Amino acid sequence: MASSVWAQLSALRIEDFATLPQTGIVGAGGNQGYMARVNFMADDPSNPTRFFVNDLNGPLYLLDKQSRQFTTYLDFNGTGANPGLFDRFYYNQGGFAAGFITFQFDPDYRNNGKFYTVHMESGTSGSQLPTHPQLDTTNYGLTAAIDEPGFQSRQEVLVEWTDTNLANSTFEGSARERLRLEVRDRIHPIGDIIFNPTAGPSDPDWRMMYVAVGDSGAGEQSDANIRRTPQLLNTYTGKILRIAPDANVNIATTLSPNGKYRIPTDNPFTGVADQGGVNGAVRDEIWALGFRNPHRLSWDVDPTNPNPLTNNHLIVSDIGLGTWEEINIVNKGGNYGYSQREGNQRLSSTFVPSPLPGVDTVPRHQICGGADFSACTSDGTTTPLYPVIQYGHRRSGQDQLLAGDAVSSGFVYRGTAIPQLYGKFVFGDITTGAIYYSDLAAMLAADDGNPNTMAPIESLGILWNDPHDAPDQGEELYATTATATEILGSAFPIVQSAYYARTGLPAGSPLPQTATVTGAYGRADIRLQVDSSGELYILSKSDGMIRAVVGPQPLPGDYNYDGLVTTADYQVWAASFGSTVPRLGLWADGAANSLIEAADYTRWRDNLVAPVSVPEVRGVWVLAMLMLCRSLIWGCHLAKGGAAQFN
């Protein structure tokens, strides 16, 4: 439902949706301290009553949408006494993304039962073959590991699964290994896989898989040969790849070097000549390059004009090193600059940011072969592409409120629950738990080659009824808290409350892991997800929760969502009186009973002549909320344990 009316949105209403089974250890350090490392969620394409949900610690669950109960469909953790699939599974130490990283359904899943997973293994000892009582491994086909520059310590594995009974609650069928990538570290792995949702069975992009491959930490190494890895056409890391899992596609392909998948011949670098010799072959799978940690991909298409060739956009969230967090529009053959660029700044060999040169270029078609990747060639220079959204780490000269440590997943909102967000890109910061949005039209306009053009960012509060309040306080408004040394986003105190309730640890205990911008408070560790209807969910690892975004935060009687109750709201009510559907995306249903009626007029009238009442505010942007309190005659106070009150 598109809306031709846009009004400022200040907060989202959320509800607890499901609590994942605990796979972490209360009070443990590192990754083990998260209650459940929930990472992805997706509708079951064959059954609308359930989600698939993964936990980095190993399980792939089915989640019943009605009962909110979890069933283990597969478990990747076969280490030690664990009964799962892989005895070399690597998950519980160090790197934040180690473990069972992601999954994705084949576009033709309902007919062929195929889905794909990515997991991490230790590169030392043990079997590479999965073990499962209902798994046929006859044609599993182990692949040789592909080396990347530098010391290799981990392997990232892409597996294709074929379920022969989609109605079942556990897996039964076969599997085939498609790619095994040997990398230098446990960080920045293959973070996401996605198919173009606009492509149908007759389209050129049908069943083409896009693979976001992080740089495994290469771009922050002092060794220049390793550091340039994200820029090289003869390496996979720091790239977005485009491959066909098999030959059942509509365009010409060639067989991959390992013989397990196909490479489209229309990929952008298939015509670049190999350098020859050791490690000198161009990786024809590359679609775009120059990324650090492109850990999330999302694809947007405007349903009012779903042109698969011109009106759809692949968007990547790329976690920065120490200066900028990035959102990029992915263009075919694009070079996004890392490790020579971060955001719209140059990055020195010692990782110090500085202004871009007057004419900004990086080597074009760079290949560094030889045993140590030091024998380099390039074909002139090219101008790198720049983010359309970026925010900083609270460095000098950066915005001190719109800041964080690591950009989360994001999606262009195409649901119906929040008309004000339609066509806006909603994302967050992993560690702080801040929720942001930006206008898609502004993002597309910023994809203009100008490093100084950025889409504006807005911050969102959260309206939530804490089930752990005693006595129940009802819904409360949570917004971002900023001090001189830390920022805690609007989701952070929500995750804290559930974490304390679940672990029994005292309030004030830090959340698991550490970060720079959140300081000693730990990490909320949030991700965003959308369902098949385009509605938003917030996933959080520290407390192991899934929460549904169910609507906007309305002011009573504010029917055009402009933050004020005026005669304009009466006009919205009058124009839709008696209706059961929104008008122009605006919904004058103050009683929330799906009917525009006289009671909605009364709500508008009463709030037109009286001060607007809002929920109690927990945690605020101190200066901004003070101004808002003055302008709207709100009574506000800070979060539990806050340092000040405004009356």
HELIX and SHEET records of a PDB file:
HELIX    1   1 GLY A   30  GLY A   33  5                                   4    
HELIX    2   2 TYR A  109  ASN A  112  1                                   4    
HELIX    3   3 ALA A  218  GLU A  220  5                                   3    
HELIX    4   4 ALA A  224  ARG A  227  1                                   4    
HELIX    5   5 THR A  229  GLN A  231  5                                   3    
HELIX    6   6 PRO A  419  LEU A  421  5                                   3    
HELIX    7   7 LEU A  440  ALA A  446  1                                   7    
HELIX    8   8 PHE A  492  THR A  503  1                                  12    
HELIX    9   9 GLY A  519  TYR A  521  5                                   3    
HELIX   10  10 THR A  567  SER A  576  1                                  10    
HELIX   11  11 ALA A  598  LEU A  608  1                                  11    
HELIX   12  12 VAL A  622  LEU A  632  1                                  11    
SHEET    1   A 8 VAL A 407  VAL A 412  0                                        
SHEET    2   A 8 LYS A 424  ASP A 429 -1                                        
SHEET    3   A 8 ILE A 435  ASP A 439 -1                                        
SHEET    4   A 8 GLU A 458  ASN A 465 -1                                        
SHEET    5   A 8 ALA A  11  THR A  19  1                                        
SHEET    6   A 8 MET A 545  PRO A 552 -1                                        
SHEET    7   A 8 LEU A 536  SER A 540 -1                                        
SHEET    8   A 8 ILE A 526  VAL A 530 -1                                        
SHEET    1   B 4 VAL A  38  ASP A  43  0                                        
SHEET    2   B 4 ARG A  50  ASP A  55 -1                                        
SHEET    3   B 4 PRO A  59  ASP A  64 -1                                        
SHEET    4   B 4 PHE A  70  ASP A  75 -1                                        
SHEET    1   C 5 PHE A 100  PHE A 105  0                                        
SHEET    2   C 5 LYS A 114  SER A 122 -1                                        
SHEET    3   C 5 ARG A 154  ASP A 163 -1                                        
SHEET    4   C 5 GLY A 173  VAL A 183 -1                                        
SHEET    5   C 5 LEU A 135  ASP A 136  1                                        
SHEET    1   D 5 PHE A 100  PHE A 105  0                                        
SHEET    2   D 5 LYS A 114  SER A 122 -1                                        
SHEET    3   D 5 ARG A 154  ASP A 163 -1                                        
SHEET    4   D 5 GLY A 173  VAL A 183 -1                                        
SHEET    5   D 5 ILE A 146  ASP A 147  1                                        
SHEET    1   E 4 ILE A 190  PHE A 195  0                                        
SHEET    2   E 4 MET A 209  VAL A 213 -1                                        
SHEET    3   E 4 LYS A 239  ILE A 243 -1                                        
SHEET    4   E 4 ILE A 286  LEU A 289 -1                                        
SHEET    1   F 2 THR A 253  LEU A 255  0                                        
SHEET    2   F 2 ARG A 262  PRO A 264 -1                                        
SHEET    1   G 4 PRO A 294  VAL A 301  0                                        
SHEET    2   G 4 ASN A 312  ASP A 318 -1                                        
SHEET    3   G 4 TRP A 324  ILE A 329 -1                                        
SHEET    4   G 4 ILE A 389  GLY A 392 -1                                        
SHEET    1   H 3 ARG A 341  GLU A 342  0                                        
SHEET    2   H 3 GLN A 345  LEU A 347 -1                                        
SHEET    3   H 3 PRO A 353  SER A 354 -1                                        
SHEET    1   I 2 VAL A 362  PRO A 363  0                                        
SHEET    2   I 2 THR A 381  THR A 382 -1                                        
SHEET    1   J 2 ILE A 367  GLY A 369  0                                        
SHEET    2   J 2 ALA A 375  THR A 377 -1                                        
SHEET    1   K 6 VAL A 407  VAL A 412  0                                        
SHEET    2   K 6 LYS A 424  ASP A 429 -1                                        
SHEET    3   K 6 ILE A 435  ASP A 439 -1                                        
SHEET    4   K 6 GLU A 458  ASN A 465 -1                                        
SHEET    5   K 6 GLU A 475  TYR A 478 -1                                        
SHEET    6   K 6 VAL A 617  ARG A 618  1                                        
SHEET    1   L 2 THR A 481  ALA A 482  0                                        
SHEET    2   L 2 ILE A 487  LEU A 488 -1                                        
SHEET    1   M 2 CYS A 636  HIS A 637  0                                        
SHEET    2   M 2 GLN A 645  PHE A 646 -1                                        
END                                                                             
